[in-house]
Amino acid sequence: MHCVEVRDHIMIAHSFKGAVFGPAQALHGATFVVDAAFLAETLDENGIVIDIGRAHEVLKSVLGPLTYKNLDAIPEFAGKNTTTEFLTRHIHDRLAEAARDGRLGRDGRQLKAIRVTISESHVARAWYEAPLWPSA
């Protein structure tokens, strides 16, 4: 399996509901490093998985609405705990949409999966990975 990965970051504020979160129930800030990996079984006719420049632009556009925001105030997230795990899926789904639409410089049908990893710190991270297409 071939893979191209791009990276960016977001700075956000949020709070959590539930005793399991302890002091994180209060509003707090976080800086997350976000890695997006695009997987394909083969390289295209240009010898690439995807256009790395387009991948970075798409990642940046997906993260833009979250950057420097209080996630508690975003209507789409109302009533949800915007945990690292939750955010990996949210970002993945938007990147998958771009891949399926061919916005990464390659026919999206040629890509197999996307993995989004969010690092909270140098010792903690979460990721979500899923295929782009249902199995035949």
C-alpha positions, 0 to 999 in steps of 0.5 A: 500500500502506498501512502502520502501524508500531509500535516497542519495544525489547529488551535481551538477551545472547547469543554466536555460534559461528563465526570470522566473528563474531570477538569476538562469539563471547563473551557480550555484550549488545545493545539492539535497537530493533524496528519492526513494520510491518503492510501492507494494500492498503486501509483498513478501514471505520474508515479504519485498517490495524490497531488501533495499540494492539493492534499495540503490545500484541502486539509487546510480548507477542512481545518479552517472553520475550526481554527481559533474557534470555540468548538462549543459555539459551532452549531454543528457540534451542539451537544457533542463532546468534541474529543480528539476521537470525534474530531478525527472522524469529522475531519476524515469525513470532509477529506473523504468527500474531497477525495471522492469528488476528485479534488486531490488530483487523482480519480477518487476511485483509485484511492483506498482509504484515508487515515486522520491522526490528531496528536494532542501532545508528544505522548497522546494521539488518536486516529480514525481510518476508513475505506473510501468505497464499500467493498465489492 
